[in-house]
């Protein structure tokens, strides 16, 4: 069929298939163990599935309210107040979304105008920059310290100018597993004071944080919370990434703008699952103990590489671990990731793809949210290289 129109101009000319799709397909094609995409390799709670079925059978199968089921919004408000000592109004300041990526996209579109600048801290999850471009904004990139993935705030502050509309932060951080501390948030608070800058805080791994570190949500800091969209995800917390439900917290004035976009790009989200989460979230131990569960996974995975040619620094959060292969190969990380998948049967994600311009540190990201026997098989293949 001939192409039409013949001079079609792409709105995202530099965007192709994501590396996640590329590596997952490569894993399938070569029957490799897939530690590339960030999804759990085990099923969610049978009780949660039962609750979804319960509400389906009760007839909760039509459109939910645009802003989300009231019971779930109220449960989120209670949880947030207990964890972060900040109260969000369930009616005007909480919206249920079709996953965190949709929430991020909606937040960006709701406030970013043409030529507004948005600061993205790299390495960065790949959905941020395209959303800014589609909104007509300009991406401004800041690179984390390549040694410990910390933010050098003195350098960061130099990027702030009257055109800066938004700063996107992510903690616990994908792909590095780094954590922002209370001091980091205090510095961000100082930098944004007396400005109109909006913060978008991606906190989808809020319950997966290790070694006694406490998650520092933007919600903990009143002078940041009153200018912030806070994004979270049920998928990461309850091993249900395929259900694609998350939520956004924001002060009423920002949430009003968020909902103007949300109602036209999604409108509402899966009804029976919302009711199921509203009941399931009452069991606080399930999310409070999640860090211990994943810490044991991280430690198990990392111990398998003791004495190998791979080097690592334990991840402080998320369910990802970076491995440095510089003692094994000088290949580019993308090439080496493909080589491992094709020749050794283990798929990972090269970290350079999380930068807008290739920055190759010989690092690969592996997802350890898998059954232990699968992690053992993967490690055996890799440590024999």
C-alpha positions as CSV (number, residue, x, y, z in Angstrom):
1,X,0.0,0.0,0.0
2,X,1.4,3.4,-0.9
3,X,2.3,5.7,2.0
4,X,0.0,8.7,2.7
5,X,0.7,11.5,3.1
6,X,3.9,11.3,1.1
7,X,5.6,14.0,3.2
8,X,4.4,12.9,6.6
9,X,6.5,14.5,9.3
10,X,7.0,12.6,12.6
11,X,6.4,14.3,15.9
12,X,9.0,12.1,17.4
13,X,11.5,11.7,14.6
14,X,14.3,10.3,16.8
15,X,12.1,7.7,18.5
16,X,12.0,4.1,17.5
17,X,11.3,0.8,19.3
18,X,12.3,1.1,22.9
19,X,15.3,-0.9,24.1
20,X,12.9,-2.9,26.4
21,X,11.0,-4.2,23.4
22,X,14.2,-4.9,21.5
23,X,15.9,-6.9,24.3
24,X,12.7,-8.7,25.2
25,X,12.2,-9.8,21.6
26,X,15.8,-10.9,21.4
27,X,15.3,-12.9,24.6
28,X,12.3,-14.7,23.1
29,X,14.1,-15.3,19.7
30,X,17.1,-16.9,21.4
31,X,15.3,-18.6,24.4
32,X,17.2,-16.4,26.8
33,X,16.5,-15.8,30.5
34,X,14.9,-12.3,30.4
35,X,16.3,-10.1,33.2
36,X,15.8,-7.0,31.0
37,X,12.3,-5.8,31.4
38,X,11.3,-4.7,34.9
39,X,8.4,-7.1,35.8
40,X,8.2,-9.7,38.6
41,X,8.7,-13.3,37.6
42,X,6.2,-14.6,40.1
43,X,2.4,-14.2,40.4
44,X,0.5,-11.7,42.5
45,X,-1.5,-12.7,45.6
46,X,-4.3,-15.2,45.0
47,X,-6.3,-13.1,47.5
48,X,-6.0,-10.0,45.3
49,X,-7.1,-12.0,42.2
50,X,-10.1,-13.2,44.3
51,X,-11.0,-9.7,45.2
52,X,-11.0,-8.6,41.5
53,X,-13.3,-11.5,40.8
54,X,-15.5,-10.6,43.8
55,X,-16.1,-7.1,42.4
56,X,-16.6,-8.4,38.9
57,X,-19.3,-10.7,40.2
58,X,-20.8,-7.8,42.2
59,X,-21.4,-6.0,39.0
60,X,-18.6,-3.4,39.2
61,X,-17.8,-3.6,35.5
62,X,-18.8,-0.3,34.1
63,X,-17.0,3.0,33.9
64,X,-15.4,4.2,37.1
65,X,-15.6,7.9,38.1
66,X,-13.1,9.9,36.0
67,X,-11.0,10.6,39.1
68,X,-11.1,7.1,40.4
69,X,-13.2,5.0,42.8
70,X,-13.8,6.9,46.0
71,X,-12.9,4.0,48.3
72,X,-9.4,3.7,46.6
73,X,-8.7,7.4,46.7
74,X,-9.6,7.5,50.4
75,X,-7.4,4.5,51.1
76,X,-4.5,6.2,49.3
77,X,-5.0,9.4,51.3
78,X,-4.9,7.5,54.5
79,X,-1.8,5.6,53.5
80,X,0.0,8.7,52.4
81,X,-0.8,10.5,55.6
82,X,0.5,7.6,57.7
83,X,3.7,7.2,55.8
84,X,4.6,10.8,54.9
85,X,2.6,12.9,57.4
86,X,1.0,14.8,54.6
87,X,-2.8,15.0,54.0
88,X,-4.1,14.9,50.5
89,X,-7.8,15.5,49.9
90,X,-9.3,12.4,48.2
91,X,-11.8,14.4,46.3
92,X,-9.6,17.2,44.8
93,X,-5.9,16.0,45.1
94,X,-5.8,12.3,44.2
95,X,-6.5,10.7,40.7
96,X,-6.3,7.1,39.7
97,X,-4.4,6.5,36.5
98,X,-3.8,3.8,33.9
99,X,-0.4,3.2,35.3
100,X,2.5,5.5,36.2
101,X,3.6,6.2,32.6
102,X,0.2,7.6,31.8
103,X,0.3,9.7,35.0
104,X,3.7,11.1,34.0
105,X,2.6,11.8,30.5
106,X,-0.6,13.6,31.7
107,X,1.3,15.6,34.3
108,X,3.7,16.9,31.7
109,X,1.0,17.7,29.2
110,X,-1.0,19.5,31.8
111,X,1.5,22.2,32.6
112,X,4.3,22.3,30.0
113,X,3.8,24.7,27.2
114,X,5.8,25.4,24.0
115,X,9.4,26.4,24.8
116,X,9.1,25.7,28.5
117,X,12.2,24.0,29.8
118,X,12.0,20.7,31.7
119,X,15.1,19.4,33.5
120,X,15.6,15.6,33.2
121,X,18.2,14.0,35.4
122,X,20.1,11.2,33.6
123,X,20.2,8.3,33.4
124,X,16.5,8.6,33.0
125,X,13.5,6.4,32.3
126,X,12.7,6.7,28.6
127,X,9.2,8.0,28.8
128,X,10.1,11.5,30.2
129,X,11.7,13.2,27.2
130,X,9.1,12.1,24.5
131,X,6.3,13.5,26.7
132,X,8.1,16.8,27.0
133,X,8.7,16.9,23.2
134,X,5.0,16.2,22.5
135,X,4.0,19.0,24.8
136,X,6.2,21.4,22.9
137,X,8.7,21.8,25.7
138,X,12.5,21.8,25.6
139,X,14.4,19.0,27.4
140,X,17.4,20.1,29.5
141,X,19.5,17.2,30.7
142,X,21.6,17.0,33.9
143,X,23.9,14.0,34.4
144,X,24.2,12.3,37.8
145,X,27.7,11.8,39.2
146,X,28.9,8.7,37.3
147,X,30.7,7.3,40.3
148,X,27.9,7.2,42.9
149,X,24.9,8.5,40.9
150,X,24.4,11.4,43.2
151,X,23.2,14.9,42.3
152,X,25.8,17.7,42.4
153,X,23.4,20.4,43.4
154,X,25.8,23.4,42.8
155,X,26.1,22.4,39.2
156,X,22.4,21.5,38.9
157,X,21.4,25.0,40.1
158,X,23.1,26.6,37.1
159,X,20.4,25.1,34.8
160,X,17.6,27.0,36.5
161,X,16.4,30.1,34.6
162,X,13.1,31.9,34.0
163,X,12.1,29.4,31.3
164,X,12.4,26.4,33.7
165,X,8.9,25.0,34.1
166,X,9.5,21.5,35.5
167,X,12.1,19.3,37.2
168,X,11.6,15.6,37.0
169,X,13.1,13.5,39.8
170,X,13.0,9.7,40.4
171,X,13.8,8.0,43.7
172,X,14.3,5.1,44.2
173,X,16.0,5.6,40.8
174,X,15.6,3.5,37.7
175,X,18.1,2.2,36.4
176,X,20.8,2.8,39.1
177,X,18.9,2.0,42.3
178,X,20.2,5.2,43.9
179,X,18.2,7.0,46.6
180,X,17.6,10.7,47.2
181,X,18.2,11.7,50.8
182,X,16.4,14.2,53.0
183,X,19.3,16.6,52.4
184,X,18.8,16.3,48.6
185,X,15.2,17.3,49.0
186,X,16.2,20.2,51.3
187,X,18.5,21.4,48.6
188,X,15.8,21.1,45.9
189,X,13.5,23.0,48.2
190,X,16.0,25.8,48.4
191,X,16.6,25.9,44.7
192,X,12.9,26.1,43.7
193,X,12.0,28.5,46.5
194,X,10.4,31.7,45.1
195,X,10.0,30.2,41.6
196,X,7.0,28.8,39.7
197,X,8.8,25.5,38.9
198,X,6.7,22.4,39.1
199,X,8.2,19.1,40.4
200,X,7.3,15.8,38.9
201,X,8.4,13.1,41.4
202,X,8.4,9.5,40.0
203,X,8.1,7.3,43.1
204,X,6.9,4.1,41.7
205,X,9.5,2.1,43.7
206,X,8.7,3.8,47.0
207,X,8.3,0.5,48.9
208,X,11.4,-1.2,47.5
209,X,14.2,0.4,49.4
210,X,17.0,-1.4,51.4
211,X,19.5,-1.3,54.2
212,X,17.4,0.6,56.7
213,X,17.0,3.7,54.4
214,X,13.7,5.5,54.6
215,X,12.0,6.6,51.5
216,X,12.0,10.4,51.2
217,X,8.8,11.3,49.3
218,X,8.3,14.8,48.0
219,X,5.2,14.6,50.1
220,X,7.2,14.8,53.2
221,X,8.4,18.4,52.4
222,X,5.5,20.9,52.4
223,X,7.3,23.5,50.3
224,X,7.9,20.9,47.6
225,X,4.6,19.1,48.0
226,X,2.7,22.3,47.2
227,X,4.4,22.4,43.8
228,X,4.6,18.7,43.0
229,X,3.0,15.9,41.1
230,X,3.8,12.7,43.0
231,X,3.4,9.5,40.9
232,X,3.1,6.0,42.3
233,X,2.2,2.5,41.0
234,X,0.3,-0.4,42.3
235,X,2.0,-2.7,39.8
236,X,5.4,-2.4,41.4
237,X,4.0,-2.9,44.9
238,X,1.7,-5.8,44.3
239,X,3.5,-7.7,41.4
240,X,0.7,-6.6,39.0
241,X,2.5,-4.6,36.3
242,X,0.2,-5.9,33.6
243,X,-2.8,-4.4,35.3
244,X,-1.5,-0.9,34.6
245,X,-3.0,1.1,37.5
246,X,-1.2,3.9,39.3
247,X,-2.1,7.2,40.8
248,X,-1.1,10.8,41.1
249,X,-1.0,13.1,44.1
250,X,-0.9,16.9,43.7
251,X,-2.3,20.1,45.3
252,X,-5.8,21.0,44.1
253,X,-4.6,23.7,41.6
254,X,-2.2,21.3,39.8
255,X,-4.7,18.4,40.0
256,X,-7.4,20.5,38.4
257,X,-5.1,20.9,35.3
258,X,-4.0,17.2,35.5
259,X,-7.6,16.1,35.3
260,X,-8.4,18.3,32.3
261,X,-5.9,16.2,30.3
262,X,-6.6,12.9,32.1
263,X,-10.3,13.0,31.1
264,X,-9.5,13.1,27.4
265,X,-6.5,10.7,27.2
266,X,-7.9,8.0,29.4
267,X,-11.1,9.2,31.2
268,X,-11.3,6.3,33.7
269,X,-9.5,3.2,34.8
270,X,-10.4,-0.5,35.3
271,X,-13.3,-0.5,37.8
272,X,-13.2,-3.9,39.6
273,X,-9.4,-3.8,40.0
274,X,-9.8,-0.4,41.7
275,X,-12.3,-1.8,44.2
276,X,-10.0,-4.8,44.8
277,X,-7.0,-2.6,45.5
278,X,-9.1,-0.4,47.9
279,X,-9.8,-3.5,50.0
280,X,-6.4,-5.1,49.6
281,X,-4.4,-2.0,50.6
282,X,-5.8,-2.2,54.1
283,X,-3.3,-4.9,54.8
284,X,-0.4,-2.6,55.5
285,X,2.1,-5.4,56.1
286,X,2.1,-6.3,52.4
287,X,3.7,-3.0,51.4
288,X,5.7,-2.4,54.6
289,X,7.4,-5.8,54.3
290,X,8.1,-5.5,50.6
291,X,11.6,-4.0,51.1
292,X,12.7,-7.1,53.1
293,X,11.4,-9.4,50.4
294,X,13.3,-7.6,47.6
295,X,16.4,-7.1,49.8
296,X,16.7,-10.9,50.1
297,X,16.4,-11.1,46.3
298,X,19.0,-8.5,45.8
299,X,21.4,-10.1,48.2
300,X,20.8,-13.6,46.7
301,X,21.5,-12.3,43.2
302,X,24.6,-10.3,44.2
303,X,26.1,-13.2,46.2
304,X,26.0,-15.3,43.0
305,X,28.5,-13.0,41.4
306,X,31.1,-13.1,44.2
307,X,34.5,-14.0,42.6
308,X,33.2,-13.3,39.1
309,X,34.7,-10.8,36.6
310,X,31.6,-8.6,37.0
311,X,31.8,-5.9,39.6
312,X,28.8,-4.3,41.4
313,X,27.8,-1.9,44.1
314,X,24.6,-3.1,45.8
315,X,21.4,-1.4,44.7
316,X,19.9,0.8,47.4
317,X,16.3,0.5,46.0
318,X,14.2,-0.8,43.1
319,X,14.4,-4.3,41.8
320,X,17.3,-3.6,39.5
321,X,21.1,-4.3,39.9
322,X,23.8,-2.8,37.8
323,X,26.8,-5.0,36.8
324,X,30.0,-3.6,35.4
325,X,31.6,-5.8,32.7
326,X,34.7,-3.7,32.0
327,X,37.0,-6.5,33.1
328,X,35.4,-8.8,30.5
329,X,35.0,-6.8,27.4
330,X,35.6,-3.4,25.8
331,X,32.5,-3.7,23.6
332,X,29.8,-1.0,23.7
333,X,27.2,-1.9,26.3
334,X,24.4,-2.3,23.7
335,X,26.6,-4.7,21.7
336,X,27.6,-6.6,24.8
337,X,24.0,-6.9,26.0
338,X,23.0,-8.4,22.7
339,X,26.0,-10.7,22.8
340,X,25.1,-12.0,26.2
341,X,21.5,-12.6,25.1
342,X,22.4,-14.4,21.8
343,X,25.5,-16.3,23.0
344,X,25.0,-16.8,26.7
345,X,21.2,-16.8,27.1
346,X,20.7,-13.9,29.5
347,X,19.0,-10.6,28.5
348,X,19.7,-7.3,30.2
349,X,19.4,-3.6,29.5
350,X,22.4,-1.4,28.5
351,X,22.5,1.6,30.8
352,X,23.7,4.0,28.0
353,X,20.2,4.0,26.5
354,X,19.0,5.9,29.6
355,X,21.0,9.0,28.4
356,X,20.0,11.3,25.5
357,X,23.6,11.1,24.2
358,X,25.4,7.8,24.5
359,X,27.4,7.6,27.8
360,X,28.9,4.1,28.0
361,X,30.2,3.1,31.4
362,X,30.2,-0.6,30.6
363,X,27.1,-1.1,32.8
364,X,24.2,-3.4,32.3
365,X,20.9,-3.4,34.3
366,X,19.5,-6.7,35.5
367,X,16.1,-7.2,37.1
368,X,16.3,-9.5,40.1
369,X,12.5,-9.7,40.7
370,X,12.5,-13.3,39.6
371,X,12.4,-16.7,41.2
372,X,15.7,-17.8,42.8
373,X,16.2,-20.7,40.5
374,X,15.9,-18.4,37.4
375,X,18.5,-16.0,39.0
376,X,20.8,-19.0,39.7
377,X,20.6,-20.2,36.1
378,X,21.3,-16.7,34.8
379,X,24.2,-16.1,37.1
380,X,25.7,-19.5,36.2
381,X,25.7,-18.6,32.5
382,X,27.2,-15.1,33.2
383,X,29.9,-16.1,35.7
384,X,31.2,-18.8,33.4
385,X,32.2,-16.1,30.8
